[in-house]
Amino acid sequence: MELAGFHCCSWTVILLSALLPTTWRPPAAAHFIHRADLLSNTQMERAPLAKLTLTVNQSTVTEQREMAVFYCNTNADNITIHWVSNNSLLVLNERMKLSADNKTLTILIVQREDSGSYLCEVQHGFEVQRSNTASLTVNYGPDPVSIKLDSGVAAGDVVEVMEGNTVNFRVEAQSSPVPAYAWYLPSDFIQPPTTGTFTIDAVSREHEGMYRCLVSNPVTNLSRLGVVKVQVLEKVTAPNIEFPTLALVENATSVTLTCKTSHQRVGVHWFLKGQPLRPSDRLTLSSQNRTLTIHGLQRDDIGPYECEVWNWGSQARSVPLKLTINYGPDQVEITQGPASGVVSTIEAMLNSSLTLYCRADSIPGARYQWTHEHSSKVLDGEQLSIEALRQEHQGIYSCTSSNDVTGLARSASVLVMVVGLQSSSMSPGAIAGIVIGILVAIALAIGLGYFLYSTKDRWTRRRSASDTTSSNTIPPTSVMQSTPESRHNKPMTVYDNTPKPEGEARGKKMWSLPRDSPEQFYEKKPPSAAPEGPRKPLPQIPKQPLMPPGPGRNEESNYEKLLNSNHSLYCKITPSA
């Protein structure tokens, strides 16, 4: 306590002593003792204290290595000594020790917090006196070194800085006295500094590497090394999305999208339709988000898709990618107009126009083909137009929609009925049946005629061959030569009597040779073979064609025309009655 405090307490005691007799009378013994103490205090105040001195064995010490001893020098008796450090009452700890009379303070193991000013304070009764101030300096450090970058971001053991930024390096290390700094830099073109801070303007990839700083205390003879690894991040550029060039088919294929970038130390984010993509069973990402796989493609998976690369100083996003997913054709619809409803039966007036439309949802666009049940003709195109409906336009029309990429095809049909046809008119099918029947009948007739002709020709050939054989052995029954008058009136035609069977010959009047001339009969054997000897020569057959006698000579014999000119056969006609 200060001396003024003690004077205040003395005056309080005196005032209380003066007031107590008027209010309360203590016993005589107590009153005597009080007066004796008051007299003793008064005598003490009157005896001043001798001057105090404070000494220390050494004012500068090294932390953890040395001790400090303070001695409060006073000759006063019956005193109380208090120790003050840095203007506060000293609180002892396990490293401090006081002597029995409190005049000596010993700090066994000096710490950096022991540095400062020390003094001792002596109290004698109500009198307090302070000693001189003694300073204690504790040398320590350096502590572990830390290198800080004001424009970098720590990522584990690495500090990332943006390319082109200004970077300030600062060393943090507790030390007393101030240490010395020695820098070891990754690039030789940087001048090593001699202080705890230095700056790099417009940092680039060439400045990447390990930065080391050795901090040394010349008093404690201690040194520590600080290390920091610096990575320079490039300002990222926009990536692009790579995907297979094969055709993508709904429900048949899967696709993998790759976010392609030249930057190594970047993160990747995916976006679908402008929103962050959420992975699912069908949308899966790789470990570093570099690839996105879409399983079991659906037509709604067209996107657009975007990938974004980023670091803490910059970011860039790719151009949106929209996939082409081939599907269809879906259900085929036939209508009478581009925006009309689906029809299955159409009634149209005779000679009116008709237009049919075929449509089906498909990517790529479907290919359409029209067919008619009564025709083998195939028409291509989404639209089928008939300018004037006729009878043959009736029937079922079918439209087939096909997709060459998906390999799928679907079809639909519509029945077209032509209204206003005559009741007597026949359908194309009936007409076609009649025509076919006529052609078949003609073919049968031709075949039958050919068969009959062939049969008759074969019979005639066999008969003529038989007659020729008979003519070589049996002479004709009658030969007649035309008269000169008849040759002038008619063309020359050769007739000959056709041999007839015996029954038929008996009923007819025929020209015959005289029976009394046996020499005119042919023999079965040649004359040379007859035993009687030579016979008369055979009569000569006239060389002129035989003609029937003129009408004036013989009206009973009629002959029909030449049947077969090749064989000169004639047939005798029975005269009319």
Secondary structure, 3 states (H helix, E strand, C coil): CCHHHHHHHHHHHHHHHHHHHHHCCCCHHHHHHHHHHHHHHHHHHCCCCCCCEEEECCCEEECCCCCEEEEEECCCCCCEEEEEECCEECCCCCCEEECCCCCEEEECCCCHHHCEEEEEEEEECCEEEECCCEEEEEEECCCCCEEEECCCEEECCEEEEECCCCEEEEEECCCECCCEEEEECCCCCCCCCCCCEEEECCCCHHHCEEEEEEEEECCCCEEEEEEEEEEEECCCCCCEEECCCCCEECCCCCEEEEEECCCCCCEEEEEECCEECCCCCCEEECCCCCEEEECCCCCCCCCCEEEEEEECCEEEECCCECCCEEECCCCCEEECCCCCCECCEEEEECCCCEEEEEECCCECCCEEEEEECCCCCEEECCEEEECCCCHHHCEEEEEEEEECCCCEEEEEEEEEEEECCCCCCCCHHHHHHHHHHHHHHHHHHHHHHHHHHHHHHHHHHHHHHHHHHHHCCCCCCCCCCCCHHHHHHCCCCCCCCCCCCHHHHHCCCCCCCCCCCHHHCCCCCCHHHCCCCCCCCCCCCCCCCCCCCCCCCCCCCEECCCCECCCCECCEECCCC
